[in-house]
Amino acid sequence: MYFRILHNEASGELTYLLADQDAREAVLVDPHACDMPVLLALLAERDLRLRWVLRTHQHDALQPDERTKLARLGAPFVQGDMLDALRLNEGAVLPFGGELVRVLPTPGHTPTCLSFGWRDRLFCGGLLAVAACPHQPHPAAPEALWDSVTQRIFTLPDETLLFAGHEQRARAVSTVLEQRRWHPFFASLTRDEFLAHMAALSQKKLLVSTF
């Protein structure tokens, strides 16, 4: 197996490459068009065929050319607003080589967010970053986010590795146990307190945008 983390220093966004080197098949989690030369070079270097482009979340309305540019990767997209068209449902598995990736709907950061499970790892995009996404500084659906994190992510085994879509304090990975105990929002606030805090974030953005 081959596993690689790509970090965009300008935006803090993270991309993950998973590959079965024996079968020469790979998937990319949260690739970004600005990194296209590096992504294509990595695939070519190891002679990998890309099976899937997995997007935990997307901001195609704000970045209308992003998906068109990523189409050069030549693999089918899997993102939340396409599950019905792809005939995928919760718990679906996506094969690459001898490996499987599990699809887990985790709405909240955007209304159709997904997380992807592979072995002991879960790629969960912007769920835990909350306010770190450069394209969306507050959750689109705070109630759904709370439920996704507390009822889906935090019920996974303690040792599950959580890989974020945006770096937090120069870190890409944590564990379920760590986040359940020490996350600044989900570990220390009640649901009502969390929703009130998210409402304040949203209102702050609205006030800023009017000036």
SERO-4910 file (N, C-alpha, C, O; in steps of 0.05 Angstrom, whole numbers):
BEGIN
 pado doro    nc1    nc2    nc3   cac1   cac2   cac3    cc1    cc2    cc3    oc1    oc2    oc3
  Met    A     17    -24      0      0      0      0     17     25      0     40     25      9
  Tyr    A      6     46    -11     20     72    -12      0     93     -2    -23     94    -11
  Phe    A      9    110     16     -8    131     27      8    157     28     31    158     38
  Arg    A     -4    178     17     11    203     15     -8    226     22    -31    227     14
  Ile    A      2    246     38    -12    270     45      0    293     29     24    297     30
  Leu    A    -17    308     16     -8    332      2    -20    357     16    -44    358     22
  His    A     -4    376     22    -12    399     37     -8    424     20     14    430     11
  Asn    A    -30    439     16    -28    464      2    -22    486     23    -40    493     39
  Glu    A      2    496     23     10    515     44     -6    541     43    -10    554     63
  Ala    A    -14    549     19    -28    575     16    -56    574     28    -64    593     42
  Ser    A    -70    552     25    -98    550     35   -101    533     60   -121    535     73
  Gly    A    -81    517     66    -83    498     88    -99    473     81   -104    456     98
  Glu    A   -108    470     56   -124    447     48   -106    422     44    -83    424     36
  Leu    A   -118    399     50   -104    374     49   -116    355     29   -141    354     26
  Thr    A    -99    340     15   -108    320     -4    -94    293      4    -71    294     13
  Tyr    A   -108    271      0    -97    245      7    -97    227    -17   -117    225    -32
  Leu    A    -75    213    -21    -72    193    -42    -70    166    -29    -52    161    -13
  Leu    A    -88    147    -36    -87    120    -26    -83    102    -51    -97    106    -71
  Ala    A    -65     83    -49    -60     66    -72    -54     37    -64    -40     32    -44
  Asp    A    -64     19    -80    -56     -9    -78    -35    -13   -100    -41    -15   -123
  Gln    A    -10    -13    -91     12    -14   -111     14    -40   -126     23    -40   -149
  Asp    A      5    -62   -114      6    -87   -129    -14    -86   -152     -7    -95   -174
  Ala    A    -38    -75   -147    -58    -74   -168    -55    -48   -185    -68    -45   -206
  Arg    A    -38    -30   -176    -33     -4   -190    -59     12   -193    -64     24   -213
  Glu    A    -75     12   -171    -99     28   -171   -100     46   -147    -89     40   -126
  Ala    A   -112     70   -150   -111     90   -130   -137    106   -128   -154    105   -146
  Val    A   -140    120   -106   -161    140   -102   -149    165    -91   -128    164    -78
  Leu    A   -162    187    -98   -154    213    -86   -177    223    -70   -200    223    -78
  Val    A   -171    233    -46   -191    245    -28   -186    275    -28   -164    284    -20
  Asp    A   -206    290    -36   -205    319    -35   -182    331    -51   -167    348    -41
  Pro    A   -179    323    -77   -159    337    -93   -168    365   -100   -192    371   -100
  His    A   -149    382   -107   -155    410   -114   -141    416   -141   -119    408   -146
  Ala    A   -155    431   -158   -146    435   -185   -119    450   -186   -103    445   -204
  Cys    A   -114    467   -166    -89    481   -165    -65    462   -162    -42    470   -168
  Asp    A    -70    438   -152    -49    419   -148    -47    398   -170    -33    378   -168
  Met    A    -61    403   -193    -63    384   -214    -36    374   -224    -33    349   -227
  Pro    A    -16    391   -229     10    380   -238     22    360   -219     33    340   -228
  Val    A     21    366   -193     32    348   -173     17    322   -173     28    300   -171
  Leu    A    -10    323   -174    -27    299   -173    -21    281   -197    -18    257   -193
  Leu    A    -20    292   -220    -15    276   -244     13    264   -243     17    242   -252
  Ala    A     32    280   -233     60    269   -231     62    246   -212     76    226   -217
  Leu    A     48    248   -189     48    226   -170     36    200   -181     47    179   -177
  Leu    A     14    203   -195      1    180   -208     20    168   -229     23    143   -230
  Ala    A     32    185   -245     49    175   -267     74    162   -256     84    142   -266
  Glu    A     85    174   -234    110    164   -223    108    135   -214    127    119   -217
  Arg    A     85    128   -203     80    100   -193     63     84   -212     55     62   -205
  Asp    A     58     94   -235     42     80   -255     15     71   -244      8     48   -246
  Leu    A      1     90   -232    -25     84   -218    -48     92   -236    -48    113   -248
  Arg    A    -69     75   -236    -94     82   -249   -113     93   -228   -118     79   -208
  Leu    A   -123    117   -232   -141    129   -212   -169    117   -216   -181    120   -238
  Arg    A   -180    105   -195   -206     93   -196   -228    112   -188   -250    112   -200
  Trp    A   -223    129   -168   -243    146   -157   -231    173   -148   -209    175   -139
  Val    A   -247    194   -152   -242    220   -140   -263    224   -118   -286    227   -125
  Leu    A   -254    224    -93   -272    225    -71   -272    253    -59   -250    263    -52
  Arg    A   -295    265    -56   -296    293    -46   -313    293    -21   -338    288    -22
  Thr    A   -301    299      2   -316    300     27   -336    323     26   -358    321     37
  His    A   -328    344     12   -346    367      9   -335    383    -15   -313    379    -24
  Gln    A   -352    400    -26   -343    416    -48   -358    443    -48   -379    446    -36
  His    A   -345    463    -60   -356    490    -62   -357    498    -91   -347    519    -99
  Asp    A   -370    481   -107   -371    485   -136   -385    511   -143   -379    523   -164
  Ala    A   -404    520   -127   -418    545   -133   -398    569   -131   -401    588   -145
  Leu    A   -379    567   -113   -359    588   -109   -335    584   -127   -321    603   -134
  Gln    A   -331    559   -136   -308    553   -154   -319    538   -178   -315    513   -181
  Pro    A   -332    552   -196   -346    538   -218   -328    523   -237   -337    505   -251
  Asp    A   -302    530   -238   -284    516   -257   -270    492   -244   -256    477   -257
  Glu    A   -273    489   -217   -258    469   -203   -264    440   -213   -245    426   -219
  Arg    A   -289    433   -215   -295    406   -223   -287    401   -253   -278    379   -259
  Thr    A   -290    421   -270   -282    418   -298   -252    412   -299   -243    395   -315
  Lys    A   -236    426   -284   -207    422   -284   -200    395   -272   -182    381   -283
  Leu    A   -214    387   -251   -208    361   -238   -216    338   -256   -206    315   -253
  Ala    A   -234    342   -275   -242    321   -294   -219    311   -310   -220    289   -321
  Arg    A   -197    326   -312   -173    317   -326   -161    293   -312   -145    278   -325
  Leu    A   -168    288   -288   -158    264   -274   -169    238   -286   -157    217   -283
  Gly    A   -192    240   -299   -202    217   -314   -215    196   -297   -216    173   -306
  Ala    A   -225    202   -274   -238    182   -257   -265    193   -248   -269    217   -246
  Pro    A   -284    175   -242   -310    184   -233   -309    198   -206   -293    191   -188
  Phe    A   -326    219   -203   -328    234   -178   -348    220   -160   -368    209   -168
  Val    A   -342    221   -134   -361    213   -113   -363    236    -94   -344    242    -79
  Gln    A   -386    250    -93   -391    271    -74   -420    270    -67   -437    257    -80
  Gly    A   -427    284    -45   -453    281    -32   -477    286    -50   -497    272    -48
  Asp    A   -475    306    -67   -498    313    -84   -501    295   -108   -518    299   -125
  Met    A   -483    274   -110   -484    256   -133   -491    227   -125   -491    209   -142
  Leu    A   -496    222    -99   -500    194    -90   -523    181   -104   -521    157   -112
  Asp    A   -545    195   -108   -569    183   -121   -562    176   -150   -569    154   -160
  Ala    A   -549    194   -164   -542    189   -192   -523    166   -194   -524    151   -214
  Leu    A   -505    162   -175   -486    140   -175   -498    114   -164   -485     93   -164
  Arg    A   -523    116   -154   -536     93   -142   -520     82   -118   -517     58   -114
  Leu    A   -511    101   -102   -496     94    -78   -513    103    -54   -527    123    -55
  Asn    A   -512     88    -33   -526     95     -8   -507     92     15   -484     85     12
  Glu    A   -518     99     39   -501     97     63   -490     69     66   -505     49     64
  Gly    A   -464     67     72   -452     41     75   -441     30     49   -430      8     50
  Ala    A   -444     43     27   -434     34      2   -403     31      4   -390     46     19
  Val    A   -392     13    -12   -363      9    -12   -353     13    -41   -366      6    -60
  Leu    A   -330     26    -43   -318     32    -68   -291     16    -70   -274     21    -54
  Pro    A   -289     -2    -89   -264    -18    -91   -242     -3   -107   -247     11   -126
  Phe    A   -218     -7    -97   -194     -1   -114   -173    -22   -108   -164    -25    -85
  Gly    A   -164    -36   -128   -147    -59   -124   -159    -78   -105   -183    -86   -109
  Gly    A   -145    -87    -85   -156   -105    -64   -167    -91    -40   -171   -103    -19
  Glu    A   -170    -65    -42   -179    -48    -19   -208    -39    -24   -219    -39    -46
  Leu    A   -220    -30     -1   -247    -19     -2   -248      7     14   -235     10     35
  Val    A   -263     27      3   -268     52     17   -298     52     24   -315     48      6
  Arg    A   -305     58     48   -333     60     57   -343     88     54   -329    108     60
  Val    A   -368     91     46   -381    117     43   -399    123     67   -417    106     73
  Leu    A   -395    145     81   -410    152    104   -421    181    102   -405    199    103
  Pro    A   -447    184     97   -458    211     97   -455    225    124   -464    214    144
  Thr    A   -443    248    124   -438    264    148   -444    293    142   -426    310    142
  Pro    A   -469    300    138   -476    328    131   -470    347    153   -469    340    177
  Gly    A   -466    373    146   -462    393    166   -445    416    157   -454    439    155
  His    A   -420    410    150   -403    431    140   -416    443    114   -418    467    111
  Thr    A   -424    425     96   -442    431     75   -465    411     78   -463    391     92
  Pro    A   -488    416     65   -511    399     69   -507    370     60   -521    352     69
  Thr    A   -488    365     42   -484    338     31   -456    327     36   -446    312     19
  Cys    A   -444    334     58   -417    324     64   -416    294     66   -436    281     75
  Leu    A   -394    283     58   -389    254     61   -363    251     77   -345    268     77
  Ser    A   -361    228     91   -335    219    101   -329    192     88   -347    178     80
  Phe    A   -303    186     87   -295    161     73   -277    145     92   -257    155    102
  Gly    A   -285    120     97   -270    103    115   -252     83    100   -261     71     81
  Trp    A   -228     81    108   -209     62     96   -191     50    118   -177     65    132
  Arg    A   -193     24    121   -179     10    143   -186     23    170   -209     24    177
  Asp    A   -166     33    184   -171     46    210   -172     76    208   -168     90    228
  Arg    A   -178     86    184   -177    115    180   -203    126    169   -217    112    154
  Leu    A   -210    150    177   -233    163    167   -225    191    157   -214    207    171
  Phe    A   -232    196    132   -226    222    120   -252    238    122   -272    232    108
  Cys    A   -252    259    138   -277    272    146   -278    302    138   -295    316    148
  Gly    A   -261    310    120   -263    337    108   -263    359    129   -246    361    146
  Gly    A   -284    376    127   -286    400    144   -302    397    169   -308    416    182
  Leu    A   -311    372    175   -329    368    198   -318    379    224   -331    393    239
  Leu    A   -293    372    230   -281    379    256   -267    406    255   -262    418    276
  Ala    A   -261    416    231   -248    442    229   -267    465    236   -258    486    246
  Val    A   -293    461    231   -314    480    238   -311    507    224   -327    513    207
  Ala    A   -291    522    232   -289    549    221   -263    553    205   -255    576    200
  Ala    A   -250    531    198   -223    534    185   -225    533    154   -204    538    141
  Cys    A   -248    526    143   -250    524    114   -247    552    101   -261    570    109
  Pro    A   -228    555     82   -224    581     70   -247    590     53   -250    614     47
  His    A   -264    572     44   -287    578     27   -313    582     42   -332    594     32
  Gln    A   -314    571     66   -339    572     82   -332    573    112   -327    552    123
  Pro    A   -331    596    124   -320    599    151   -340    591    173   -333    592    197
  His    A   -364    582    166   -382    571    187   -399    549    174   -403    550    150
  Pro    A   -409    530    190   -423    507    178   -449    516    164   -463    535    173
  Ala    A   -456    502    142   -481    508    128   -505    497    143   -526    508    142
  Ala    A   -501    475    158   -523    462    172   -513    454    200   -506    431    205
  Pro    A   -512    473    219   -501    467    246   -514    444    260   -500    428    273
  Glu    A   -541    442    258   -554    419    272   -545    392    261   -540    374    276
  Ala    A   -543    391    235   -534    366    222   -505    361    229   -497    338    233
  Leu    A   -489    382    231   -461    378    238   -458    367    266   -442    348    270
  Trp    A   -473    377    285   -471    367    312   -478    337    312   -465    321    325
  Asp    A   -500    330    298   -508    302    298   -487    284    284   -482    262    293
  Ser    A   -476    294    262   -456    278    247   -432    272    264   -422    250    265
  Val    A   -423    293    279   -399    289    295   -404    272    319   -390    253    325
  Thr    A   -425    279    334   -430    265    360   -442    237    357   -436    220    373
  Gln    A   -458    233    336   -472    208    333   -459    189    313   -463    165    314
  Arg    A   -442    200    296   -429    182    276   -399    181    280   -388    159    282
  Ile    A   -386    204    282   -357    203    284   -349    194    312   -331    176    315
  Phe    A   -361    205    333   -352    199    360   -361    172    370   -353    163    391
  Thr    A   -378    158    355   -385    131    362   -367    110    350   -370     86    355
  Leu    A   -347    118    334   -328    100    322   -308     92    344   -306    105    364
  Pro    A   -293     70    339   -273     62    359   -253     85    366   -246    100    349
  Asp    A   -245     85    391   -227    107    401   -203    111    384   -194    133    379
  Glu    A   -192     89    374   -166     90    360   -169     97    330   -149     99    316
  Thr    A   -193    101    321   -197    109    293   -182    135    287   -185    155    301
  Leu    A   -167    135    265   -152    159    257   -169    177    240   -182    168    221
  Leu    A   -170    202    247   -187    222    234   -169    241    218   -152    255    229
  Phe    A   -174    241    192   -158    258    174   -175    281    164   -196    277    152
  Ala    A   -166    306    169   -182    329    163   -178    339    135   -158    331    122
  Gly    A   -196    356    125   -193    368     99   -178    394    100   -169    404     79
  His    A   -174    405    124   -160    430    128   -142    426    153   -151    416    173
  Glu    A   -118    435    151   -100    432    174   -110    449    197   -122    470    194
  Gln    A   -105    438    221   -112    453    246    -88    453    264    -78    432    273
  Arg    A    -77    477    268    -53    480    285    -31    462    274    -17    448    289
  Ala    A    -27    463    247     -6    448    233     -9    417    235     10    403    232
  Arg    A    -34    408    241    -38    379    243    -58    370    222    -77    384    215
  Ala    A    -54    346    212    -72    334    193    -88    311    205   -110    305    195
  Val    A    -78    299    226    -91    275    237    -94    276    267    -77    286    281
  Ser    A   -116    264    276   -121    261    305   -135    234    308   -136    218    290
  Thr    A   -146    229    332   -161    204    336   -189    211    347   -194    234    356
  Val    A   -207    192    345   -234    196    356   -232    202    386   -246    220    395
  Leu    A   -216    187    400   -214    192    429   -205    220    435   -216    233    453
  Glu    A   -185    230    421   -175    257    426   -196    278    420   -200    296    436
  Gln    A   -210    275    398   -230    295    390   -254    294    409   -265    315    416
  Arg    A   -262    270    417   -285    267    435   -279    280    462   -297    291    475
  Arg    A   -254    279    471   -247    290    497   -240    320    497   -246    334    516
  Trp    A   -227    329    474   -215    356    476   -223    374    453   -212    396    452
  His    A   -241    366    435   -248    385    414   -260    411    427   -277    409    445
  Pro    A   -252    435    418   -261    459    431   -291    464    430   -301    479    446
  Phe    A   -304    453    411   -333    456    409   -348    431    418   -366    433    436
  Phe    A   -342    408    407   -358    385    411   -354    371    438   -371    356    447
  Ala    A   -330    376    450   -325    363    475   -333    380    499   -339    370    521
  Ser    A   -334    407    495   -338    424    518   -365    439    518   -372    451    538
  Leu    A   -380    438    496   -406    452    495   -429    432    493   -426    410    484
  Thr    A   -452    441    503   -477    426    498   -486    432    470   -475    449    456
  Arg    A   -506    416    461   -516    421    434   -527    449    431   -522    462    411
  Asp    A   -542    459    451   -553    486    449   -531    507    449   -533    527    434
  Glu    A   -511    503    465   -488    522    466   -474    523    439   -466    544    429
  Phe    A   -470    499    427   -457    497    401   -473    512    380   -462    528    364
  Leu    A   -499    508    379   -516    521    359   -516    551    363   -516    566    343
  Ala    A   -516    560    388   -515    589    393   -488    601    383   -488    623    372
  His    A   -467    586    387   -441    595    378   -440    597    347   -429    616    336
  Met    A   -451    576    334   -451    576    305   -469    599    294   -462    611    273
  Ala    A   -491    605    307   -508    627    299   -493    653    301   -496    671    284
  Ala    A   -477    656    322   -461    681    325   -440    683    303   -435    705    293
  Leu    A   -428    661    295   -409    661    273   -422    670    247   -411    687    232
  Ser    A   -446    659    242   -460    666    218   -468    695    217   -466    709    197
  Gln    A   -477    706    240   -486    733    242   -462    752    239   -464    773    226
  Lys    A   -439    744    249   -415    760    246   -407    763    217   -400    784    208
  Lys    A   -409    740    202   -403    741    173   -423    759    159   -415    774    141
  Leu    A   -448    758    166   -469    774    153   -463    804    158   -466    820    139
  Leu    A   -456    811    182   -450    839    188   -426    849    173   -426    872    163
  Val    A   -405    833    171   -381    840    156   -388    845    127   -377    863    114
  Ser    A   -405    827    115   -410    828     87   -427    853     79   -429    859     55
  Thr    A   -440    866     99   -457    888     93   -442    915     93   -453    936     86
  Phe    A   -416    914    100   -401    939    101   -380    939     79   -364    958     77
***
